Amino acid sequence: MSFTKLEDVRQEVIGAFKGVHDAHYPATKVNYPNFVVVDLEHQVDPFVSVALDLSLASRAAIGDNEMIVPGLLLVYYYFREGTGSAGSFGYTDMLNQYLCMQQIGSIAYGAAKPMSIRSFPVWDGLLNYIKFDICSTVCV
């Protein structure tokens, strides 16, 4: 598949993530881009936020086809301060098993690269950077 719009890329990447997340962590709430469902004042369970970084995206023409490549899927797993990080690393392992290092649709995903973060008071987190590329054939 050739992508000519960034919105097409967003829909396919977010759709692949949603399918994996919902299959393995259906009870864990997710904040998607421009769709916030977690109320930090009342939330006690871990939650996930997702974003896309398309700052490296560029158009490449091959014959009559244009493609947009590459990007980063940013998956933040947040847990309450003092509750331990085991759940966050378990989530990263799940991403690596079911999303990363494979091709879903026409997008190939690299390995999740986790980094500890703190974005909100009383919440710790693990940010997973997942590089993706658009492929017209199998490229993993």
Stockholm file with secondary structure:
# STOCKHOLM 1.0

chainA/1-140         MSFTKLEDVRQEVIGAFKGVHDAHYPATKVNYPNFVVVDLEHQVDPFVSVALDLSLASRAAIGDNEMIVPGLLLVYYYFREGTGSAGSFGYTDMLNQYLCMQQIGSIAYGAAKPMSIRSFPVWDGLLNYIKFDICSTVCV
#=GR chainA/1-140 SS CCCCCHHHHHHHHHHHHHHHHHHHCTTSCEEBTTBCCCCTTTCCSCEEEEEEECTTCEEEEETTEEEEECEEEEEEEEEETTSCSHHHHHHHHHHHHHTTTEEETTEEEEEEEEEEEEEETTEEEEEEEEEEEECSSCCC
#=GC SS_cons         CCCCCHHHHHHHHHHHHHHHHHHHCTTSCEEBTTBCCCCTTTCCSCEEEEEEECTTCEEEEETTEEEEECEEEEEEEEEETTSCSHHHHHHHHHHHHHTTTEEETTEEEEEEEEEEEEEETTEEEEEEEEEEEECSSCCC
//
